Amino acid sequence: MSSTATAPAAGAPPAHHPQHGYTKRGHAVHGHTKDHLPAATGYQRFNKRAAVWITDKVGTMTCCWLFCVLACLSLPAVLTDANIIPASALPAVLTRASTIALISWVAQTFIQLVLLPAIMVGQNVQSEAADARAAKTFEDVEMLLDKLDMKVQGGMRQLHDELIAAIDAIKQAT
């Protein structure tokens, strides 16, 4: 049973030879997540690098805190509109309509409509890479178990029986 194929799966061949070969089904197993997207054109290379970079950076607590600060920037305007705090108690820039519109655009339009699809693409790339590595690991373990069975006459059961017999012989000799 061979665990590595020598040809890529049907479809576009990878830009370079995969670091860890191929699975039985022909999926390339690369060392880096970004290598799992098509890279035939500059556009495809840019897209995969951007998606993985965005997913790596946006999926951090630092980015979470930045988004939290961004969301809180519009809180003073909401509090003054609800007459909870007087507008005179805050700097005018925080309650200006243009500032609120800008914060709203960034939070609702840019983050939701631009970053979310990019993160989804990055997660798809990471998932494909993890699936390929897991399949290759499983195939490698399967191959090792097959080789162990072939190298030891009778497999692990015979080795176990011989060890038990040797232990019993030592016990009887003492």
ChimeraX attribute file (.defattr): number of C-alpha atoms within 10 A of each C-alpha:
attribute: neighborCount
match mode: 1-to-1
recipient: residues
	/A:1	9
	/A:2	10
	/A:3	19
	/A:4	19
	/A:5	15
	/A:6	11
	/A:7	14
	/A:8	19
	/A:9	16
	/A:10	9
	/A:11	6
	/A:12	10
	/A:13	14
	/A:14	18
	/A:15	14
	/A:16	10
	/A:17	15
	/A:18	17
	/A:19	12
	/A:20	15
	/A:21	20
	/A:22	24
	/A:23	26
	/A:24	18
	/A:25	14
	/A:26	16
	/A:27	25
	/A:28	28
	/A:29	26
	/A:30	21
	/A:31	14
	/A:32	12
	/A:33	21
	/A:34	21
	/A:35	22
	/A:36	24
	/A:37	21
	/A:38	16
	/A:39	20
	/A:40	12
	/A:41	10
	/A:42	8
	/A:43	10
	/A:44	13
	/A:45	16
	/A:46	11
	/A:47	19
	/A:48	22
	/A:49	17
	/A:50	17
	/A:51	22
	/A:52	22
	/A:53	16
	/A:54	18
	/A:55	21
	/A:56	13
	/A:57	13
	/A:58	18
	/A:59	12
	/A:60	10
	/A:61	10
	/A:62	11
	/A:63	12
	/A:64	12
	/A:65	11
	/A:66	12
	/A:67	16
	/A:68	11
	/A:69	12
	/A:70	15
	/A:71	15
	/A:72	13
	/A:73	17
	/A:74	20
	/A:75	15
	/A:76	20
	/A:77	22
	/A:78	15
	/A:79	14
	/A:80	16
	/A:81	13
	/A:82	10
	/A:83	10
	/A:84	10
	/A:85	14
	/A:86	12
	/A:87	16
	/A:88	9
	/A:89	9
	/A:90	13
	/A:91	10
	/A:92	12
	/A:93	11
	/A:94	16
	/A:95	21
	/A:96	12
	/A:97	13
	/A:98	11
	/A:99	16
	/A:100	19
	/A:101	12
	/A:102	12
	/A:103	17
	/A:104	16
	/A:105	13
	/A:106	16
	/A:107	15
	/A:108	13
	/A:109	12
	/A:110	12
	/A:111	13
	/A:112	12
	/A:113	12
	/A:114	11
	/A:115	16
	/A:116	15
	/A:117	13
	/A:118	20
	/A:119	21
	/A:120	15
	/A:121	20
	/A:122	25
	/A:123	17
	/A:124	17
	/A:125	21
	/A:126	20
	/A:127	14
	/A:128	17
	/A:129	23
	/A:130	17
	/A:131	14
	/A:132	22
	/A:133	21
	/A:134	14
	/A:135	19
	/A:136	22
	/A:137	16
	/A:138	14
	/A:139	18
	/A:140	16
	/A:141	13
	/A:142	15
	/A:143	16
	/A:144	13
	/A:145	14
	/A:146	13
	/A:147	13
	/A:148	14
	/A:149	14
	/A:150	11
	/A:151	10
	/A:152	12
	/A:153	11
	/A:154	11
	/A:155	15
	/A:156	13
	/A:157	12
	/A:158	12
	/A:159	13
	/A:160	11
	/A:161	11
	/A:162	12
	/A:163	12
	/A:164	12
	/A:165	12
	/A:166	12
	/A:167	12
	/A:168	11
	/A:169	11
	/A:170	10
	/A:171	9
	/A:172	8
	/A:173	7
	/A:174	5
